């Protein structure tokens, strides 16, 4: 029962942390008011409805009505346990925590990170 409770608490905090790195806004071009928008504009790029685009370590999704939701893909790791180290992420958008003895294995405990947006 204690493990179940711990997992539930972690899930709640995890969702809140992820949600804090996203923003939502209306980016649809205003037409005649009667025609629903066919997509969104983000950084001079058109994104069709129900599509997404990744640019500069941020992914934006366009939903019906021209609502754009953008989330940061980059995390900056600030603390790792003694058996881990920090390496650059393959996509160039942040860091990864990996085991000292095996860089192919992610370090899944005792890692602290902040969003790249928090550092700007």
DSSP file (Angstrom, degrees, kcal/mol; ACC not computed):
  #  RESIDUE AA STRUCTURE BP1 BP2  ACC     N-H-->O    O-->H-N    N-H-->O    O-->H-N    TCO  KAPPA ALPHA  PHI   PSI    X-CA   Y-CA   Z-CA
    1    1 A X     >        0   0    0      0, 0.0     4,-2.3     0, 0.0     5,-0.2   0.000 360.0 360.0 360.0 -39.4    0.0    0.0    0.0
    2    2 A X  H  >  +     0   0    0      1,-0.2     4,-2.3     2,-0.2     5,-0.1   0.886 360.0  51.5 -63.3 -38.0    2.9    2.4    0.8
    3    3 A X  H  > S+     0   0    0      2,-0.2     4,-2.4     1,-0.2    -1,-0.2   0.908 108.7  51.0 -64.7 -40.8    4.4    1.8   -2.6
    4    4 A X  H  > S+     0   0    0      1,-0.2     4,-2.3     2,-0.2    -2,-0.2   0.922 110.9  48.3 -61.1 -45.0    1.1    2.6   -4.3
    5    5 A X  H  X S+     0   0    0     -4,-2.3     4,-2.4     1,-0.2    -1,-0.2   0.905 110.6  51.2 -62.9 -42.0    0.8    5.8   -2.3
    6    6 A X  H  X S+     0   0    0     -4,-2.3     4,-2.4     1,-0.2    -1,-0.2   0.912 110.0  49.5 -62.4 -42.8    4.3    6.8   -3.2
    7    7 A X  H  X S+     0   0    0     -4,-2.4     4,-2.4     1,-0.2    -1,-0.2   0.913 110.5  50.7 -63.0 -42.7    3.7    6.2   -6.9
    8    8 A X  H  X S+     0   0    0     -4,-2.3     4,-2.1     2,-0.2    -2,-0.2   0.918 110.7  48.5 -61.6 -44.2    0.5    8.3   -6.8
    9    9 A X  H  X S+     0   0    0     -4,-2.4     4,-2.3     1,-0.2     5,-0.2   0.922 111.8  49.5 -63.2 -44.1    2.3   11.2   -5.1
   10   10 A X  H  X S+     0   0    0     -4,-2.4     4,-2.8     1,-0.2    -1,-0.2   0.890 109.4  52.2 -62.3 -39.4    5.1   11.1   -7.7
   11   11 A X  H  X S+     0   0    0     -4,-2.4     4,-2.4     2,-0.2    -1,-0.2   0.912 109.1  49.6 -64.1 -41.6    2.7   11.0  -10.6
   12   12 A X  H  X S+     0   0    0     -4,-2.1     4,-2.0     1,-0.2    -2,-0.2   0.941 115.2  42.8 -63.3 -47.4    0.9   14.1   -9.2
   13   13 A X  H  X S+     0   0    0     -4,-2.3     4,-2.5     1,-0.2    -2,-0.2   0.890 112.9  53.9 -66.7 -38.3    4.1   16.1   -8.8
   14   14 A X  H  X S+     0   0    0     -4,-2.8     4,-2.5    -5,-0.2     5,-0.2   0.911 108.7  48.0 -61.9 -43.9    5.4   14.8  -12.2
   15   15 A X  H  X S+     0   0    0     -4,-2.4     4,-2.7     1,-0.2    -1,-0.2   0.915 112.4  49.4 -63.8 -42.6    2.3   16.1  -14.0
   16   16 A X  H  X S+     0   0    0     -4,-2.0     4,-1.5    -5,-0.2    -2,-0.2   0.901 111.4  48.9 -64.4 -40.3    2.5   19.4  -12.2
   17   17 A X  H  < S+     0   0    0     -4,-2.5     4,-0.4     2,-0.2    -2,-0.2   0.926 114.2  45.2 -64.9 -44.3    6.2   19.8  -13.1
   18   18 A X  H >< S+     0   0    0     -4,-2.5     3,-1.6     1,-0.2    -2,-0.2   0.915 110.8  53.5 -65.1 -42.1    5.6   18.9  -16.8
   19   19 A X  H >< S+     0   0    0     -4,-2.7     3,-1.5     1,-0.3    -1,-0.2   0.819  99.5  63.5 -63.1 -30.6    2.6   21.2  -17.0
   20   20 A X  T 3< S+     0   0    0     -4,-1.5    -1,-0.3     1,-0.3    -2,-0.2   0.647  98.6  55.8 -68.3 -14.0    4.7   24.1  -15.7
   21   21 A X  T <  S+     0   0    0     -3,-1.6    51,-1.7    -4,-0.4     2,-0.3   0.306  99.1  75.8-100.9   8.0    6.9   23.9  -18.8
   22   22 A X  E <   -A   71   0A   0     -3,-1.5     2,-0.3    49,-0.2    49,-0.2  -0.820  56.1-168.1-118.7 157.1    4.0   24.3  -21.3
   23   23 A X  E     -A   70   0A   0     47,-2.4    47,-2.9    -2,-0.3     2,-0.4  -0.988   6.0-155.2-141.9 151.2    2.0   27.2  -22.4
   24   24 A X  E     +A   69   0A   0     -2,-0.3     2,-0.3    45,-0.2    45,-0.2  -0.985  22.2 152.7-129.9 137.1   -1.2   27.4  -24.4
   25   25 A X  E     -A   68   0A   0     43,-2.5    43,-3.5    -2,-0.4     2,-0.7  -0.977  46.7 -99.7-155.9 164.8   -2.5   30.3  -26.5
   26   26 A X  E     +A   67   0A   0     -2,-0.3    41,-0.2    41,-0.2    40,-0.1  -0.814  41.7 161.8 -92.4 117.5   -4.7   31.1  -29.5
   27   27 A X        +     0   0    0     39,-2.5    14,-0.7    -2,-0.7    40,-0.1   0.268  26.7 128.6-119.2  10.4   -2.5   31.6  -32.6
   28   28 A X        -     0   0    0     38,-0.7     2,-0.2    37,-0.3    12,-0.1  -0.394  65.6-109.8 -71.3 141.9   -5.0   31.1  -35.4
   29   29 A X        -     0   0    0     10,-0.2     2,-0.7    -2,-0.1    10,-0.1  -0.509  36.0-116.1 -66.4 137.2   -5.2   33.8  -38.0
   30   30 A X        +     0   0    0     -2,-0.2    -1,-0.1     1,-0.1     2,-0.0  -0.664  43.5 171.2 -81.0 116.7   -8.5   35.7  -37.7
   31   31 A X        -     0   0    0     -2,-0.7    -1,-0.1     4,-0.3     5,-0.0   0.260  60.6 -48.4 -97.2-136.3  -10.6   35.1  -40.8
   32   32 A X  S    S-     0   0    0      1,-0.1     4,-0.1     4,-0.0    -2,-0.1   0.418  73.4-114.7 -84.3   3.4  -14.2   36.1  -41.2
   33   33 A X  S    S+     0   0    0      2,-0.3    -1,-0.1     1,-0.1    -3,-0.0   0.049 107.9  70.1  88.3 -27.1  -15.3   34.7  -37.9
   34   34 A X  S    S+     0   0    0      2,-0.1     2,-0.6     1,-0.0    -1,-0.1   0.704  82.7  76.5 -93.9 -22.9  -17.5   32.0  -39.5
   35   35 A X  S    S-     0   0    0      1,-0.0    -2,-0.3     3,-0.0    -4,-0.3  -0.788  83.1-129.1 -92.3 121.8  -14.7   29.9  -41.0
   36   36 A X        -     0   0    0     -2,-0.6    -2,-0.1     1,-0.1    -4,-0.0  -0.429  35.0 -97.6 -68.0 143.8  -12.9   27.7  -38.4
   37   37 A X        -     0   0    0      1,-0.1    28,-0.5    -2,-0.1    29,-0.2  -0.297  23.2-150.4 -61.3 143.7   -9.1   28.1  -38.5
   38   38 A X        -     0   0    0     27,-0.1    11,-1.4    -9,-0.1     2,-0.3   0.362  69.3 -29.9 -96.1   3.3   -7.3   25.4  -40.5
   39   39 A X  E     -D   48   0B   0      9,-0.3     2,-0.3   -10,-0.1     9,-0.2  -0.981  66.6 -87.3 173.3-165.2   -4.1   25.6  -38.4
   40   40 A X  E     -D   47   0B   0      7,-2.8     7,-2.8    -2,-0.3     2,-0.4  -0.889  21.8-133.3-131.7 159.2   -1.8   27.7  -36.2
   41   41 A X  E     +D   46   0B   0    -14,-0.7     2,-0.4    -2,-0.3     5,-0.2  -0.970  25.7 171.1-115.5 133.3    1.2   29.9  -36.7
   42   42 A X  E >  S-D   45   0B   0      3,-2.7     3,-1.4    -2,-0.4    18,-0.1  -0.952  70.6 -18.2-144.0 120.3    4.2   29.6  -34.5
   43   43 A X  T 3  S-     0   0    0     -2,-0.4     3,-0.1     1,-0.3    -1,-0.1   0.910 127.9 -51.5  48.9  49.9    7.5   31.4  -35.1
   44   44 A X  T 3  S+     0   0    0      1,-0.2     2,-0.4     0, 0.0    -1,-0.3   0.664 116.6 116.4  64.0  19.4    6.5   32.1  -38.7
   45   45 A X  E <   -D   42   0B   0     -3,-1.4    -3,-2.7     8,-0.0     2,-0.4  -0.936  61.3-133.5-117.2 140.8    5.7   28.5  -39.4
   46   46 A X  E     -D   41   0B   0     -2,-0.4     2,-0.5    -5,-0.2    -5,-0.2  -0.793  18.7-168.9 -92.8 134.2    2.3   27.1  -40.2
   47   47 A X  E     -D   40   0B   0     -7,-2.8    -7,-2.8    -2,-0.4     3,-0.1  -0.990  18.9-131.1-122.7 122.5    1.1   24.0  -38.3
   48   48 A X  E >   -D   39   0B   0     -2,-0.5     3,-1.5    -9,-0.2    14,-0.4  -0.283  40.6 -79.7 -68.0 157.1   -2.0   22.2  -39.5
   49   49 A X  T 3  S+     0   0    0    -11,-1.4    14,-0.2     1,-0.3    -1,-0.1  -0.330 119.4  15.4 -58.0 137.2   -4.8   21.2  -37.1
   50   50 A X  T 3  S+     0   0    0     12,-2.7    -1,-0.3     1,-0.3     2,-0.2   0.728 109.8 106.7  67.1  26.5   -3.9   18.1  -35.1
   51   51 A X  E <   -B   62   0A   0     -3,-1.5    11,-2.7    11,-0.6     2,-0.3  -0.765  53.6-149.5-123.0 171.8   -0.2   18.4  -36.1
   52   52 A X  E     -B   61   0A   0     -2,-0.2     2,-0.3     9,-0.2     9,-0.2  -0.939   4.7-160.1-140.4 164.1    3.0   19.4  -34.3
   53   53 A X  E     -B   60   0A   0      7,-2.1     7,-2.7    -2,-0.3     2,-0.5  -0.992   8.1-151.2-145.2 136.0    6.3   21.0  -35.0
   54   54 A X  E     +B   59   0A   0     -2,-0.3     2,-0.3     5,-0.2     5,-0.2  -0.943  26.8 156.3-112.1 130.6    9.6   20.9  -33.1
   55   55 A X  E >   -B   58   0A   0      3,-2.6     3,-0.9    -2,-0.5    -2,-0.1  -0.968  63.4  -1.8-154.2 132.8   11.9   23.9  -33.3
   56   56 A X  T 3  S-     0   0    0     -2,-0.3    17,-0.1     1,-0.2     3,-0.1   0.889 128.6 -53.4  52.4  45.8   14.6   25.2  -30.9
   57   57 A X  T 3  S+     0   0    0      1,-0.2    16,-3.3    34,-0.1    17,-0.6   0.748 118.1 105.2  65.1  26.5   14.0   22.5  -28.3
   58   58 A X  E <   -BC  55  72A   0     -3,-0.9    -3,-2.6    14,-0.3     2,-0.5  -0.999  54.8-154.7-137.5 134.3   10.3   23.3  -28.1
   59   59 A X  E     -BC  54  71A   0     12,-2.6    12,-2.7    -2,-0.4     2,-0.4  -0.933   9.7-166.0-111.7 131.2    7.4   21.3  -29.5
   60   60 A X  E     -BC  53  70A   0     -7,-2.7    -7,-2.1    -2,-0.5     2,-0.4  -0.950   3.1-160.0-119.0 137.5    4.1   22.9  -30.4
   61   61 A X  E     -BC  52  69A   0      8,-2.7     8,-2.4    -2,-0.4     2,-0.5  -0.939   8.3-147.7-115.6 134.4    0.8   21.1  -31.1
   62   62 A X  E     -BC  51  68A   0    -11,-2.7   -12,-2.7    -2,-0.4   -11,-0.6  -0.900  19.5-176.9-104.6 125.0   -2.1   22.7  -33.0
   63   63 A X  E >>  - C   0  67A   0      4,-2.7     3,-1.3    -2,-0.5     4,-0.8  -0.651  41.2 -61.4-113.6 174.5   -5.6   21.7  -32.0
   64   64 A X  G >4 S+     0   0    0      1,-0.3     3,-0.5    -2,-0.2    -1,-0.2  -0.170 120.6  32.6 -55.5 144.2   -9.0   22.6  -33.4
   65   65 A X  G 34 S-     0   0    0    -28,-0.5   -37,-0.3     1,-0.2    -1,-0.3   0.487 127.6 -78.7  85.9   4.3   -9.9   26.3  -33.2
   66   66 A X  G <4 S+     0   0    0     -3,-1.3   -39,-2.5     1,-0.3   -38,-0.7   0.734  79.0 158.2  77.6  22.0   -6.3   27.4  -33.6
   67   67 A X  E <<  -AC  26  63A   0     -4,-0.8    -4,-2.7    -3,-0.5     2,-0.5  -0.713  24.8-158.5 -83.9 125.2   -5.2   26.6  -30.0
   68   68 A X  E     -AC  25  62A   0    -43,-3.5   -43,-2.5    -2,-0.5     2,-0.5  -0.901   9.0-169.4-109.2 127.8   -1.5   26.2  -29.8
   69   69 A X  E     -AC  24  61A   0     -8,-2.4    -8,-2.7    -2,-0.5     2,-0.4  -0.975   8.9-172.1-118.0 121.0    0.2   24.3  -26.9
   70   70 A X  E     -AC  23  60A   0    -47,-2.9   -47,-2.4    -2,-0.5     2,-0.4  -0.931   3.2-174.0-119.0 136.4    4.0   24.5  -26.7
   71   71 A X  E     -AC  22  59A   0    -12,-2.7   -12,-2.6    -2,-0.4     2,-0.3  -0.984  27.0-117.9-131.0 140.0    6.2   22.6  -24.3
   72   72 A X  E     - C   0  58A   0    -51,-1.7   -14,-0.3    -2,-0.4   -15,-0.1  -0.568  18.5-166.5 -73.8 134.3    9.9   22.8  -23.7
   73   73 A X        +     0   0    0    -16,-3.3     2,-0.5    -2,-0.3   -15,-0.2   0.453  59.8  89.0 -97.9  -3.5   11.8   19.6  -24.6
   74   74 A X        -     0   0    0    -17,-0.6    42,-2.0    20,-0.1     2,-0.4  -0.832  49.7-175.2-109.4 131.5   15.1   20.5  -22.8
   75   75 A X  E     -eF  94 115C   0     18,-0.6    20,-2.5    -2,-0.5     2,-0.6  -0.969  15.8-147.4-120.0 138.1   16.0   19.8  -19.2
   76   76 A X  E     - F   0 114C   0     38,-3.5    38,-2.3    -2,-0.4     2,-0.4  -0.925  18.5-140.8-104.4 115.1   19.2   21.0  -17.5
   77   77 A X  E     + F   0 113C   0     -2,-0.6    36,-0.3    36,-0.2     3,-0.1  -0.615  24.7 174.2 -80.0 129.7   20.4   18.5  -14.9
   78   78 A X  E     +     0   0C   0     34,-2.7     2,-0.3    -2,-0.4    35,-0.2   0.555  63.3  25.9-112.2 -13.4   21.7   20.2  -11.8
   79   79 A X  E     + F   0 112C   0     33,-1.5    33,-2.3     6,-0.0     2,-0.3  -0.966  56.1 173.4-155.3 135.6   22.4   17.2   -9.5
   80   80 A X        -     0   0    0     -2,-0.3    31,-0.2    31,-0.2    30,-0.1  -0.958  36.1-102.4-135.0 155.7   23.1   13.5   -9.9
   81   81 A X    >   -     0   0    0     28,-0.5     3,-1.8    -2,-0.3    26,-0.0  -0.226  44.9 -95.4 -70.4 170.0   24.0   10.8   -7.4
   82   82 A X  T 3  S+     0   0    0      1,-0.3    -1,-0.1     3,-0.0    -2,-0.0   0.749 122.3  56.5 -60.7 -27.1   27.6    9.6   -7.1
   83   83 A X  T 3  S+     0   0    0     16,-0.1    17,-2.4    17,-0.1    18,-0.4   0.287 105.1  63.3 -90.2  12.5   27.1    6.6   -9.5
   84   84 A X  E <   -G   99   0D   0     -3,-1.8     2,-0.3    15,-0.3    15,-0.2  -0.841  59.9-161.8-130.7 166.2   25.9    8.9  -12.3
   85   85 A X  E     -G   98   0D   0     13,-2.6    13,-2.6    -2,-0.3     2,-0.5  -0.946  24.7-110.0-143.0 165.6   27.2   11.7  -14.5
   86   86 A X  E     +G   97   0D   0     -2,-0.3     2,-0.3    11,-0.2    11,-0.2  -0.846  35.8 172.6-101.6 130.2   25.7   14.4  -16.7
   87   87 A X  E     -G   96   0D   0      9,-2.6     9,-2.9    -2,-0.5     2,-0.1  -0.939  39.7 -93.1-130.4 155.4   26.1   14.1  -20.5
   88   88 A X  E     -G   95   0D   0     -2,-0.3     7,-0.3     7,-0.2     2,-0.1  -0.407  46.2-108.6 -65.7 142.9   24.6   16.3  -23.3
   89   89 A X    >   -     0   0    0      5,-2.5     3,-1.7     1,-0.1     5,-0.2  -0.413  24.8-119.0 -68.2 149.0   21.4   14.9  -24.8
   90   90 A X  T 3  S+     0   0    0      1,-0.3    -1,-0.1     2,-0.1    -2,-0.1   0.817 112.7  54.1 -60.4 -32.6   21.7   13.5  -28.3
   91   91 A X  T 3  S-     0   0    0      2,-0.1    -1,-0.3     1,-0.1   -34,-0.1   0.466 111.8-118.0 -84.1   0.2   19.2   16.0  -29.7
   92   92 A X  S <  S+     0   0    0     -3,-1.7     2,-0.6     2,-0.1    -2,-0.1   0.549  82.5 116.5  77.7   6.6   21.2   18.9  -28.3
   93   93 A X  S    S-     0   0    0    -20,-0.1   -18,-0.6     2,-0.0     2,-0.3  -0.526  82.6 -50.0-109.0  63.9   18.3   20.0  -26.2
   94   94 A X  B    S-e   75   0C   0     -2,-0.6    -5,-2.5   -20,-0.3     2,-0.3  -0.784  75.7 -52.0 116.2-156.0   19.5   19.6  -22.7
   95   95 A X  E     -G   88   0D   0    -20,-2.5     2,-0.3    -2,-0.3   -20,-0.2  -0.753  30.2-147.3-124.6 165.9   21.3   17.0  -20.6
   96   96 A X  E     -G   87   0D   0     -9,-2.9    -9,-2.6    -2,-0.3     2,-0.6  -0.981  14.3-137.1-130.7 146.5   21.0   13.3  -19.6
   97   97 A X  E     +G   86   0D   0     -2,-0.3    10,-2.9   -11,-0.2     2,-0.3  -0.928  34.4 173.9-101.4 122.6   21.9   11.6  -16.4
   98   98 A X  E     -GH  85 106D   0    -13,-2.6   -13,-2.6    -2,-0.6     8,-0.2  -0.868  37.0 -90.6-128.0 160.5   23.7    8.3  -17.2
   99   99 A X  E >   -GH  84 102D   0      6,-2.4     3,-0.6     3,-0.8   -15,-0.3  -0.410  31.1-129.8 -66.7 142.9   25.5    5.6  -15.1
  100  100 A X  T 3  S+     0   0    0    -17,-2.4     3,-0.2     1,-0.2    -1,-0.1   0.888 108.4  42.4 -59.5 -40.3   29.2    6.2  -14.7
  101  101 A X  T 3  S+     0   0    0    -18,-0.4    -1,-0.2     1,-0.3     2,-0.2   0.496 126.1  29.3 -89.7  -3.6   30.0    2.6  -15.8
  102  102 A X  E X   -H   99   0D   0     -3,-0.6     3,-1.9     3,-0.2    -3,-0.8  -0.687  57.0-170.3-158.0  97.5   27.5    2.5  -18.7
  103  103 A X  E 3  S+     0   0D   0      1,-0.3    -3,-0.1    -3,-0.2    -1,-0.1   0.608  87.5  66.5 -68.1  -9.9   26.5    5.6  -20.6
  104  104 A X  E 3  S+     0   0D   0     -6,-0.1     2,-0.6     2,-0.1    -1,-0.3   0.569  89.3  77.7 -83.3  -9.1   23.7    3.7  -22.4
  105  105 A X  E <  S-     0   0D   0     -3,-1.9    -6,-2.4    -6,-0.2    -3,-0.2  -0.899  79.9-135.2-107.5 119.9   21.9    3.3  -19.1
  106  106 A X  E     -H   98   0D   0     -2,-0.6     2,-0.6    -8,-0.2    -8,-0.3  -0.396  17.5-121.4 -70.0 146.6   19.9    6.3  -17.8
  107  107 A X        -     0   0    0    -10,-2.9   -10,-0.2   -22,-0.2    -1,-0.1  -0.815  31.0-179.5 -88.1 119.5   20.2    7.2  -14.1
  108  108 A X        +     0   0    0     -2,-0.6     2,-0.4     2,-0.1    -1,-0.1   0.298  53.5  63.9-108.9   8.6   16.7    7.0  -12.7
  109  109 A X  S    S+     0   0    0      1,-0.1   -28,-0.5   -28,-0.0    -2,-0.0  -0.983 100.0   8.5-135.6 145.7   17.2    8.0   -9.1
  110  110 A X  S    S+     0   0    0     -2,-0.4     2,-0.4     1,-0.2    -1,-0.1   0.729  81.6 143.5  65.8  24.6   18.3   11.1   -7.2
  111  111 A X        -     0   0    0    -31,-0.2     2,-0.4    -3,-0.1    -1,-0.2  -0.832  30.6-166.5-100.9 132.8   18.4   13.3  -10.3
  112  112 A X  E     +F   79   0C   0    -33,-2.3   -34,-2.7    -2,-0.4   -33,-1.5  -0.966  15.6 166.9-117.9 135.2   17.4   17.0  -10.1
  113  113 A X  E     -F   77   0C   0     -2,-0.4     2,-0.3   -36,-0.3   -36,-0.2  -0.961  21.4-154.4-144.3 158.7   16.7   19.0  -13.2
  114  114 A X  E     -F   76   0C   0    -38,-2.3   -38,-3.5    -2,-0.3     2,-0.1  -0.941  33.1-100.1-130.0 155.6   15.2   22.3  -14.3
  115  115 A X  E >>  -F   75   0C   0     -2,-0.3     4,-0.7   -40,-0.2     3,-0.5  -0.419  25.0-125.2 -71.4 148.0   13.6   23.3  -17.6
  116  116 A X  H >> S+     0   0    0    -42,-2.0     3,-0.8     1,-0.2     4,-0.6   0.831 112.9  61.8 -60.9 -31.3   15.8   25.3  -20.0
  117  117 A X  H >4 S+     0   0    0    -43,-0.3     3,-1.0     1,-0.2    -1,-0.2   0.861  96.9  58.2 -63.7 -34.0   12.9   27.9  -20.0
  118  118 A X  H <4 S+     0   0    0     -3,-0.5    -1,-0.2     1,-0.2    -2,-0.2   0.760 103.8  53.2 -65.8 -23.5   13.5   28.4  -16.3
  119  119 A X  H <<        0   0    0     -3,-0.8    -1,-0.2    -4,-0.7    -2,-0.2   0.596 360.0 360.0 -87.3 -11.5   17.1   29.4  -17.0
  120  120 A X    <<        0   0    0     -3,-1.0    -1,-0.2    -4,-0.6    -2,-0.1   0.479 360.0 360.0 -80.7 360.0   16.2   32.1  -19.6
